[in-house]
Amino acid sequence: MSELTPCNFCNLRRVRARVKKKGWKVTLRTGWRGGKDVYVHPPDVEIPKGQLADDHELREKYCGIWMMEIPSSCIC
């Protein structure tokens, strides 16, 4: 990883901070190709558990980021 590139832990922390200001939620789900799909959605929208490869509408509307791996702490 480049010295100038933040790790996925820090990227996710930033996303959560921005989303919290809007009153929305962040939900992590297993991506259809592994990794994690990061869904950013209003609190009244329920993102089901499991893979969402077949649910294109939810994916298109609320999946903001895909991350290959999210470490348990900062590795920047």
TIMI-352675 format. One record per atom (N, C-alpha, C): residue number from 0; x, y, z. Coordinates in nm, 3 decimals, padded with zeros to 5 digits. Layout:
<pts>
+-----+---------+---------+---------+
| seq |      px |      py |      pz |
+-----+---------+---------+---------+
| NUM |       X |       Y |       Z |
...
+-----+---------+---------+---------+
</pts>
This chain:
<pts>
+-----+---------+---------+---------+
| seq |      px |      py |      pz |
+-----+---------+---------+---------+
|   0 |  00.084 | -00.118 |  00.000 |
|   0 |  00.000 |  00.000 |  00.000 |
|   0 |  00.089 |  00.124 |  00.000 |
|   1 |  00.051 |  00.223 | -00.076 |
|   1 |  00.125 |  00.348 | -00.084 |
|   1 |  00.117 |  00.425 |  00.047 |
|   2 |  00.217 |  00.503 |  00.074 |
|   2 |  00.216 |  00.587 |  00.195 |
|   2 |  00.103 |  00.690 |  00.191 |
|   3 |  00.060 |  00.727 |  00.072 |
|   3 | -00.042 |  00.831 |  00.058 |
|   3 | -00.184 |  00.775 |  00.049 |
|   4 | -00.196 |  00.644 |  00.047 |
|   4 | -00.327 |  00.580 |  00.034 |
|   4 | -00.375 |  00.532 |  00.170 |
|   5 | -00.492 |  00.578 |  00.215 |
|   5 | -00.543 |  00.527 |  00.343 |
|   5 | -00.588 |  00.382 |  00.329 |
|   6 | -00.579 |  00.308 |  00.437 |
|   6 | -00.622 |  00.167 |  00.437 |
|   6 | -00.775 |  00.161 |  00.438 |
|   7 | -00.829 |  00.043 |  00.411 |
|   7 | -00.975 |  00.027 |  00.409 |
|   7 | -01.039 |  00.048 |  00.545 |
|   8 | -00.967 |  00.018 |  00.653 |
|   8 | -01.018 |  00.046 |  00.787 |
|   8 | -01.046 |  00.196 |  00.801 |
|   9 | -00.950 |  00.278 |  00.761 |
|   9 | -00.966 |  00.424 |  00.770 |
|   9 | -01.070 |  00.475 |  00.671 |
|  10 | -01.074 |  00.418 |  00.551 |
|  10 | -01.177 |  00.458 |  00.454 |
|  10 | -01.317 |  00.430 |  00.509 |
|  11 | -01.335 |  00.313 |  00.568 |
|  11 | -01.465 |  00.278 |  00.624 |
|  11 | -01.501 |  00.369 |  00.743 |
|  12 | -01.403 |  00.402 |  00.822 |
|  12 | -01.426 |  00.494 |  00.936 |
|  12 | -01.474 |  00.630 |  00.885 |
|  13 | -01.413 |  00.679 |  00.776 |
|  13 | -01.455 |  00.807 |  00.718 |
|  13 | -01.597 |  00.800 |  00.662 |
|  14 | -01.626 |  00.690 |  00.594 |
|  14 | -01.761 |  00.672 |  00.538 |
|  14 | -01.863 |  00.672 |  00.652 |
|  15 | -01.836 |  00.598 |  00.758 |
|  15 | -01.929 |  00.592 |  00.871 |
|  15 | -01.951 |  00.729 |  00.935 |
|  16 | -01.846 |  00.809 |  00.944 |
|  16 | -01.859 |  00.943 |  01.003 |
|  16 | -01.947 |  01.032 |  00.916 |
|  17 | -01.928 |  01.027 |  00.783 |
|  17 | -02.010 |  01.108 |  00.692 |
|  17 | -02.156 |  01.064 |  00.695 |
|  18 | -02.176 |  00.934 |  00.695 |
|  18 | -02.312 |  00.879 |  00.693 |
|  18 | -02.386 |  00.910 |  00.822 |
|  19 | -02.316 |  00.905 |  00.934 |
|  19 | -02.377 |  00.934 |  01.063 |
|  19 | -02.432 |  01.076 |  01.068 |
|  20 | -02.361 |  01.170 |  01.006 |
|  20 | -02.408 |  01.309 |  01.002 |
|  20 | -02.541 |  01.322 |  00.928 |
|  21 | -02.563 |  01.235 |  00.828 |
|  21 | -02.688 |  01.237 |  00.752 |
|  21 | -02.799 |  01.160 |  00.823 |
|  22 | -02.764 |  01.085 |  00.926 |
|  22 | -02.864 |  01.004 |  00.994 |
|  22 | -02.888 |  00.870 |  00.924 |
|  23 | -02.799 |  00.831 |  00.834 |
|  23 | -02.812 |  00.706 |  00.761 |
|  23 | -02.730 |  00.597 |  00.829 |
|  24 | -02.729 |  00.477 |  00.771 |
|  24 | -02.658 |  00.363 |  00.827 |
|  24 | -02.559 |  00.307 |  00.725 |
|  25 | -02.461 |  00.235 |  00.777 |
|  25 | -02.366 |  00.161 |  00.694 |
|  25 | -02.384 |  00.013 |  00.728 |
|  26 | -02.402 | -00.069 |  00.626 |
|  26 | -02.417 | -00.213 |  00.645 |
|  26 | -02.315 | -00.285 |  00.557 |
|  27 | -02.244 | -00.380 |  00.616 |
|  27 | -02.147 | -00.459 |  00.541 |
|  27 | -02.207 | -00.595 |  00.510 |
|  28 | -02.191 | -00.638 |  00.387 |
|  28 | -02.237 | -00.770 |  00.344 |
|  28 | -02.129 | -00.834 |  00.257 |
|  29 | -02.127 | -00.966 |  00.254 |
|  29 | -02.033 | -01.036 |  00.168 |
|  29 | -02.063 | -01.002 |  00.023 |
|  30 | -01.959 | -00.965 | -00.051 |
|  30 | -01.975 | -00.930 | -00.191 |
|  30 | -01.995 | -01.054 | -00.276 |
|  31 | -02.049 | -01.038 | -00.395 |
|  31 | -02.076 | -01.153 | -00.481 |
|  31 | -01.948 | -01.214 | -00.536 |
|  32 | -01.836 | -01.143 | -00.524 |
|  32 | -01.706 | -01.198 | -00.564 |
|  32 | -01.611 | -01.200 | -00.445 |
|  33 | -01.664 | -01.217 | -00.326 |
|  33 | -01.580 | -01.212 | -00.207 |
|  33 | -01.567 | -01.068 | -00.160 |
|  34 | -01.483 | -01.044 | -00.065 |
|  34 | -01.469 | -00.910 | -00.012 |
|  34 | -01.597 | -00.865 |  00.057 |
|  35 | -01.612 | -00.734 |  00.071 |
|  35 | -01.729 | -00.678 |  00.138 |
|  35 | -01.793 | -00.569 |  00.053 |
|  36 | -01.925 | -00.575 |  00.043 |
|  36 | -02.002 | -00.466 | -00.015 |
|  36 | -02.038 | -00.373 |  00.100 |
|  37 | -02.020 | -00.244 |  00.081 |
|  37 | -02.053 | -00.144 |  00.183 |
|  37 | -02.179 | -00.071 |  00.136 |
|  38 | -02.289 | -00.094 |  00.207 |
|  38 | -02.416 | -00.032 |  00.174 |
|  38 | -02.438 |  00.091 |  00.262 |
|  39 | -02.475 |  00.201 |  00.199 |
|  39 | -02.507 |  00.326 |  00.269 |
|  39 | -02.654 |  00.352 |  00.242 |
|  40 | -02.734 |  00.352 |  00.350 |
|  40 | -02.879 |  00.357 |  00.331 |
|  40 | -02.949 |  00.424 |  00.448 |
|  41 | -03.074 |  00.471 |  00.423 |
|  41 | -03.154 |  00.529 |  00.532 |
|  41 | -03.186 |  00.421 |  00.636 |
|  42 | -03.212 |  00.461 |  00.759 |
|  42 | -03.237 |  00.362 |  00.866 |
|  42 | -03.362 |  00.278 |  00.844 |
|  43 | -03.457 |  00.325 |  00.764 |
|  43 | -03.580 |  00.248 |  00.741 |
|  43 | -03.566 |  00.143 |  00.631 |
|  44 | -03.451 |  00.140 |  00.562 |
|  44 | -03.426 |  00.039 |  00.458 |
|  44 | -03.350 | -00.077 |  00.521 |
|  45 | -03.404 | -00.198 |  00.504 |
|  45 | -03.343 | -00.318 |  00.560 |
|  45 | -03.261 | -00.387 |  00.451 |
|  46 | -03.133 | -00.406 |  00.476 |
|  46 | -03.046 | -00.478 |  00.384 |
|  46 | -03.039 | -00.622 |  00.435 |
|  47 | -03.092 | -00.718 |  00.358 |
|  47 | -03.095 | -00.856 |  00.406 |
|  47 | -02.956 | -00.915 |  00.423 |
|  48 | -02.945 | -01.015 |  00.510 |
|  48 | -02.818 | -01.083 |  00.530 |
|  48 | -02.793 | -01.178 |  00.414 |
|  49 | -02.666 | -01.213 |  00.396 |
|  49 | -02.630 | -01.305 |  00.288 |
|  49 | -02.587 | -01.230 |  00.165 |
|  50 | -02.560 | -01.303 |  00.060 |
|  50 | -02.515 | -01.241 | -00.064 |
|  50 | -02.633 | -01.178 | -00.138 |
|  51 | -02.605 | -01.067 | -00.202 |
|  51 | -02.711 | -00.993 | -00.271 |
|  51 | -02.688 | -00.987 | -00.422 |
|  52 | -02.621 | -01.088 | -00.476 |
|  52 | -02.591 | -01.087 | -00.619 |
|  52 | -02.718 | -01.077 | -00.704 |
|  53 | -02.828 | -01.135 | -00.655 |
|  53 | -02.953 | -01.135 | -00.732 |
|  53 | -03.038 | -01.011 | -00.708 |
|  54 | -03.009 | -00.934 | -00.604 |
|  54 | -03.090 | -00.817 | -00.572 |
|  54 | -03.026 | -00.692 | -00.630 |
|  55 | -03.040 | -00.677 | -00.762 |
|  55 | -02.974 | -00.567 | -00.832 |
|  55 | -03.027 | -00.431 | -00.791 |
|  56 | -03.155 | -00.422 | -00.756 |
|  56 | -03.214 | -00.293 | -00.720 |
|  56 | -03.149 | -00.237 | -00.593 |
|  57 | -03.141 | -00.317 | -00.487 |
|  57 | -03.077 | -00.271 | -00.363 |
|  57 | -02.930 | -00.240 | -00.387 |
|  58 | -02.866 | -00.327 | -00.462 |
|  58 | -02.723 | -00.311 | -00.489 |
|  58 | -02.697 | -00.180 | -00.565 |
|  59 | -02.777 | -00.156 | -00.668 |
|  59 | -02.759 | -00.036 | -00.748 |
|  59 | -02.786 |  00.091 | -00.669 |
|  60 | -02.888 |  00.084 | -00.585 |
|  60 | -02.934 |  00.203 | -00.513 |
|  60 | -02.847 |  00.236 | -00.391 |
|  61 | -02.800 |  00.133 | -00.318 |
|  61 | -02.737 |  00.160 | -00.189 |
|  61 | -02.592 |  00.112 | -00.174 |
|  62 | -02.543 |  00.028 | -00.263 |
|  62 | -02.406 | -00.021 | -00.248 |
|  62 | -02.310 |  00.086 | -00.298 |
|  63 | -02.236 |  00.145 | -00.204 |
|  63 | -02.147 |  00.254 | -00.240 |
|  63 | -02.006 |  00.211 | -00.273 |
|  64 | -01.957 |  00.110 | -00.203 |
|  64 | -01.817 |  00.071 | -00.215 |
|  64 | -01.806 | -00.081 | -00.204 |
|  65 | -01.706 | -00.135 | -00.270 |
|  65 | -01.668 | -00.274 | -00.251 |
|  65 | -01.525 | -00.272 | -00.198 |
|  66 | -01.498 | -00.348 | -00.094 |
|  66 | -01.363 | -00.354 | -00.037 |
|  66 | -01.317 | -00.500 | -00.033 |
|  67 | -01.197 | -00.522 | -00.083 |
|  67 | -01.144 | -00.658 | -00.086 |
|  67 | -01.125 | -00.713 |  00.055 |
|  68 | -01.071 | -00.629 |  00.143 |
|  68 | -01.045 | -00.672 |  00.280 |
|  68 | -01.056 | -00.551 |  00.370 |
|  69 | -01.112 | -00.572 |  00.490 |
|  69 | -01.119 | -00.465 |  00.589 |
|  69 | -01.044 | -00.514 |  00.713 |
|  70 | -00.927 | -00.456 |  00.739 |
|  70 | -00.851 | -00.500 |  00.856 |
|  70 | -00.921 | -00.462 |  00.987 |
|  71 | -00.881 | -00.524 |  01.095 |
|  71 | -00.945 | -00.497 |  01.225 |
|  71 | -00.892 | -00.371 |  01.290 |
|  72 | -00.785 | -00.314 |  01.238 |
|  72 | -00.733 | -00.186 |  01.287 |
|  72 | -00.657 | -00.117 |  01.173 |
|  73 | -00.619 |  00.006 |  01.195 |
|  73 | -00.550 |  00.085 |  01.093 |
|  73 | -00.414 |  00.023 |  01.058 |
|  74 | -00.385 |  00.017 |  00.927 |
|  74 | -00.253 | -00.030 |  00.883 |
|  74 | -00.188 |  00.072 |  00.789 |
|  75 | -00.233 |  00.196 |  00.797 |
|  75 | -00.176 |  00.303 |  00.712 |
|  75 | -00.028 |  00.321 |  00.739 |
+-----+---------+---------+---------+
</pts>
